[in-house]
Amino acid sequence: MRLIHLTAAAVLASTGFALAQEPGAPATPAAEEAAAPASKADISYSIGTMIAGNIKQQGIDLDLAELTKGLTDTLEGKTPRLDQAQVQKVMMAFQQEQMKAQGEKAAAAAGKNKEEGAAFLAKNGKEEGVVTTASGLQYKILKQGDGAKPTAEDTVKVHYHGTLLSGKVFDSSVDRGEPISFPLNGVIKGWTEGVQLMPVGSKFKFFIPSDLAYGDGGAGADIGPGATLVFEVELLEIEKEKK
């Protein structure tokens, strides 16, 4: 449980700053000031702010008086109001409550995102040049190539630019300036289906519903549950099998 390790994480975070500095780099005035011996009061206060920041970030509603009492009793060696077995029972119940709340929040977000995605795709499917496949994948040809088409078993080299319906970029080999290679049967369903429609040299724009993307689980910090994704993909090459 993350909450149990807040103090340790805060201490590690505070000491880890110095380790993250580049060795041999000239010290700035701010760094020299930070390197001066810190008072017990400042250290204590700093750890407190980090613990509080972590709790606030997680959105946990706590009784500040009881939190303080728990810290004080433990640090001063007093007999705790709850023994270890009781603490573990409380934290287990708390963890289950948090997981349930997170699940309900994710389900609500997925429902909202799916509704928005369905409305977008219904309208987008009527746009000139947009083709909707039997699976619900939509695509538009931006540039038609004349090379071979890959199969699901092929490894392809592509440039791509991925955005949410809002236009926010979540991943882009174009922005990184370096194409990427991958086996076509090892990516999301919308890619596996869509890229097989592309002759080498083509550039397509794909509109991928959530069930052909990352589903209700989402992916990372940017792709929420039930999100519809938009990709511009340029198929550069079907890579030959290396022997």
LUMDO-737749 format. One record per residue (C-alpha): residue number from 0; x, y, z. Coordinates in Angstrom, 3 decimals. Example, Ala and Ser with C-alpha at 12.3 -4.5 7.8 and 13.67 -1.06 7.14 Angstrom:
LUMDO-737749
PT  nr       px       py       pz
PT   0   12.300   -4.500    7.800
PT   1   13.670   -1.060    7.140
END
This chain:
LUMDO-737749
PT  nr       px       py       pz
PT   0    0.000    0.000    0.000
PT   1    1.533    3.311   -1.058
PT   2    0.372    5.203    2.039
PT   3    2.430    2.980    4.342
PT   4    5.595    3.994    2.542
PT   5    4.988    7.737    2.335
PT   6    7.589    8.681    4.932
PT   7   10.270    6.487    3.428
PT   8    9.473    7.796   -0.037
PT   9    9.689   11.366    1.176
PT  10   13.076   10.824    2.803
PT  11   14.399    9.072   -0.287
PT  12   13.089   11.859   -2.486
PT  13   14.826   14.475   -0.377
PT  14   18.174   12.696   -0.341
PT  15   17.889   11.587   -3.964
PT  16   18.087   15.147   -5.248
PT  17   21.803   15.318   -4.607
PT  18   22.355   11.955   -6.297
PT  19   20.535   13.181   -9.400
PT  20   22.976   16.017  -10.009
PT  21   25.515   15.528  -12.752
PT  22   28.921   14.570  -11.295
PT  23   31.506   17.244  -11.704
PT  24   29.014   19.943  -12.651
PT  25   29.924   23.372  -11.248
PT  26   27.838   24.289   -8.236
PT  27   25.404   27.145   -8.664
PT  28   24.739   29.597   -5.807
PT  29   21.416   27.823   -5.206
PT  30   23.152   24.443   -5.050
PT  31   25.776   25.778   -2.637
PT  32   23.019   27.155   -0.431
PT  33   21.142   23.822   -0.524
PT  34   24.324   21.978    0.456
PT  35   24.625   23.928    3.718
PT  36   23.739   21.938    6.883
PT  37   19.978   21.849    7.384
PT  38   18.377   22.370   10.766
PT  39   16.357   19.657   12.457
PT  40   13.320   21.917   12.262
PT  41   13.709   22.478    8.521
PT  42   14.275   18.777    7.837
PT  43   11.211   17.849    9.886
PT  44    9.065   20.468    8.183
PT  45   10.274   19.476    4.719
PT  46    9.464   15.797    5.279
PT  47    6.042   16.844    6.561
PT  48    5.317   18.867    3.419
PT  49    6.338   15.945    1.205
PT  50    4.128   13.511    3.109
PT  51    1.221   15.965    2.909
PT  52    1.822   16.600   -0.784
PT  53    1.750   12.888   -1.505
PT  54   -1.473   12.422    0.472
PT  55   -3.062   15.407   -1.285
PT  56   -1.995   14.143   -4.697
PT  57   -3.694   10.810   -4.016
PT  58   -6.872   12.593   -2.911
PT  59   -7.041   10.801    0.457
PT  60   -9.411   12.327    3.032
PT  61   -7.686   11.995    6.427
PT  62   -8.291   13.112    9.999
PT  63   -5.303   15.414   10.577
PT  64   -5.471   15.076   14.363
PT  65   -5.373   11.273   14.191
PT  66   -2.623   11.341   11.568
PT  67   -0.550   13.550   13.853
PT  68   -1.297   11.321   16.855
PT  69   -0.239    8.219   14.928
PT  70    3.067    9.864   13.995
PT  71    3.643   11.153   17.528
PT  72    2.797    7.891   19.296
PT  73    5.044    5.891   16.986
PT  74    8.006    8.284   17.078
PT  75    7.810    8.689   20.870
PT  76    7.468    4.952   21.495
PT  77    4.030    5.186   23.090
PT  78    1.584    2.300   23.075
PT  79   -0.377    2.759   19.843
PT  80   -4.148    3.008   19.862
PT  81   -4.221    0.242   17.236
PT  82   -1.872   -2.727   17.265
PT  83   -0.168   -4.016   14.105
PT  84   -2.893   -6.568   13.373
PT  85   -5.537   -3.852   13.613
PT  86   -3.475   -1.478   11.453
PT  87   -3.118   -4.126    8.769
PT  88   -6.860   -4.833    8.866
PT  89   -7.678   -1.124    8.567
PT  90   -5.235   -0.614    5.705
PT  91   -6.529   -3.662    3.851
PT  92  -10.095   -2.344    4.094
PT  93   -8.893    1.112    3.036
PT  94   -7.069   -0.321    0.041
PT  95  -10.186   -2.209   -1.047
PT  96  -12.259    0.973   -0.722
PT  97   -9.719    2.894   -2.808
PT  98   -9.657    0.215   -5.489
PT  99  -13.457    0.192   -5.636
PT 100  -13.570    3.979   -5.922
PT 101  -10.905    3.968   -8.626
PT 102  -12.797    1.273  -10.516
PT 103  -16.027    3.268  -10.357
PT 104  -14.196    6.396  -11.491
PT 105  -12.581    4.539  -14.395
PT 106  -15.925    3.024  -15.419
PT 107  -17.572    6.448  -15.414
PT 108  -14.716    7.903  -17.460
PT 109  -14.888    4.996  -19.910
PT 110  -18.618    5.518  -20.387
PT 111  -18.151    9.226  -21.036
PT 112  -15.235    8.689  -23.418
PT 113  -17.070    5.960  -25.334
PT 114  -20.111    8.189  -25.731
PT 115  -17.951   11.030  -27.043
PT 116  -16.078    8.620  -29.309
PT 117  -19.274    7.157  -30.761
PT 118  -20.650   10.629  -31.508
PT 119  -17.384   11.654  -33.157
PT 120  -17.158    8.509  -35.292
PT 121  -20.802    8.763  -36.386
PT 122  -20.179   12.276  -37.671
PT 123  -16.691   11.584  -38.975
PT 124  -17.889    8.584  -40.984
PT 125  -19.922   10.963  -43.163
PT 126  -16.914   13.126  -44.014
PT 127  -15.614   13.034  -47.574
PT 128  -12.936   10.401  -48.095
PT 129  -13.495    8.623  -44.773
PT 130  -14.020    4.861  -45.033
PT 131  -15.523    2.776  -42.207
PT 132  -14.626   -0.918  -42.092
PT 133  -16.779   -3.749  -40.742
PT 134  -14.943   -3.596  -37.397
PT 135  -15.687    0.100  -36.940
PT 136  -12.196    1.303  -37.838
PT 137  -12.218    4.490  -39.900
PT 138   -9.500    5.695  -42.211
PT 139   -8.747    8.397  -44.747
PT 140   -6.061    8.170  -47.413
PT 141   -3.740   11.175  -47.214
PT 142   -1.208    9.808  -49.705
PT 143   -1.552    6.668  -51.819
PT 144    1.603    4.613  -52.225
PT 145    2.264    1.998  -54.883
PT 146    4.262   -0.588  -52.929
PT 147    3.292   -3.940  -51.484
PT 148    0.804   -4.296  -48.631
PT 149    1.991   -5.965  -45.412
PT 150    0.372   -8.941  -43.730
PT 151   -0.258   -9.297  -40.006
PT 152    2.881  -11.442  -39.738
PT 153    5.164   -8.772  -41.217
PT 154    7.401   -6.327  -39.400
PT 155    6.900   -2.790  -40.662
PT 156    8.715    0.518  -40.351
PT 157    6.440    3.525  -39.918
PT 158    6.251    7.142  -38.933
PT 159    3.183    8.006  -36.850
PT 160    1.555   10.845  -34.947
PT 161   -1.040    9.932  -32.318
PT 162   -3.598   12.274  -30.771
PT 163   -6.727   12.179  -28.654
PT 164  -10.010   13.574  -29.966
PT 165   -9.094   16.800  -28.181
PT 166   -6.030   17.103  -30.409
PT 167   -3.610   16.427  -27.566
PT 168   -0.543   14.516  -28.768
PT 169    0.193   11.424  -26.684
PT 170    2.896    9.841  -28.844
PT 171    4.684   10.735  -32.064
PT 172    7.658    9.246  -33.874
PT 173    7.399   12.280  -36.164
PT 174    8.062   14.632  -33.253
PT 175   10.965   12.450  -32.125
PT 176   12.365   12.483  -35.651
PT 177   12.862    8.722  -35.770
PT 178   10.613    6.062  -37.345
PT 179    9.814    2.875  -35.481
PT 180    9.698   -0.798  -36.488
PT 181    7.385   -3.409  -34.961
PT 182    5.636   -6.694  -35.783
PT 183    2.179   -5.838  -37.047
PT 184    0.511   -8.545  -34.958
PT 185    2.005   -7.084  -31.776
PT 186    0.122   -3.776  -31.646
PT 187   -3.452   -2.621  -31.027
PT 188   -6.137   -4.167  -33.248
PT 189   -6.832   -0.924  -35.083
PT 190   -3.212   -0.744  -36.203
PT 191   -3.029   -4.412  -37.165
PT 192   -6.102   -4.036  -39.361
PT 193   -5.402   -0.574  -40.697
PT 194   -1.756   -0.855  -41.694
PT 195   -2.557   -3.974  -43.743
PT 196   -4.680   -1.715  -45.964
PT 197   -1.676    0.475  -46.787
PT 198    0.676   -0.024  -49.743
PT 199    4.246    0.947  -48.863
PT 200    4.685    4.677  -49.425
PT 201    1.159    5.485  -48.274
PT 202    0.062    7.823  -45.526
PT 203   -3.306    7.159  -43.888
PT 204   -5.219    8.810  -41.088
PT 205   -6.880    6.308  -38.756
PT 206   -9.754    6.929  -36.348
PT 207   -9.690    4.033  -33.907
PT 208  -12.585    3.258  -31.517
PT 209  -11.635    2.162  -28.029
PT 210  -12.442   -1.506  -28.588
PT 211   -9.770   -1.560  -31.309
PT 212   -7.360    0.484  -29.177
PT 213   -6.741    0.181  -25.419
PT 214  -10.312   -0.523  -24.304
PT 215  -11.578    0.329  -20.838
PT 216   -8.099    0.036  -19.353
PT 217   -6.593    2.978  -21.203
PT 218   -2.828    3.323  -21.410
PT 219   -0.431    5.501  -19.446
PT 220   -1.296    8.927  -18.131
PT 221   -2.718   10.379  -21.355
PT 222   -4.929    7.679  -22.898
PT 223   -7.973    7.386  -20.685
PT 224  -10.357    4.425  -20.407
PT 225  -12.594    4.052  -23.449
PT 226  -10.656    6.628  -25.468
PT 227  -10.978    6.911  -29.246
PT 228   -7.589    7.550  -30.849
PT 229   -6.477    9.324  -34.021
PT 230   -3.272    8.372  -35.824
PT 231   -1.553    9.631  -38.937
PT 232    0.589    6.737  -40.161
PT 233    3.119    6.652  -42.995
PT 234    4.207    3.164  -44.062
PT 235    7.884    3.420  -44.963
PT 236    8.929   -0.174  -45.383
PT 237    8.084   -3.834  -44.929
PT 238   11.222   -5.151  -43.297
PT 239   12.745   -8.341  -44.608
PT 240   13.209  -11.167  -42.144
PT 241   16.744  -11.174  -40.810
PT 242   18.533  -14.491  -41.229
END
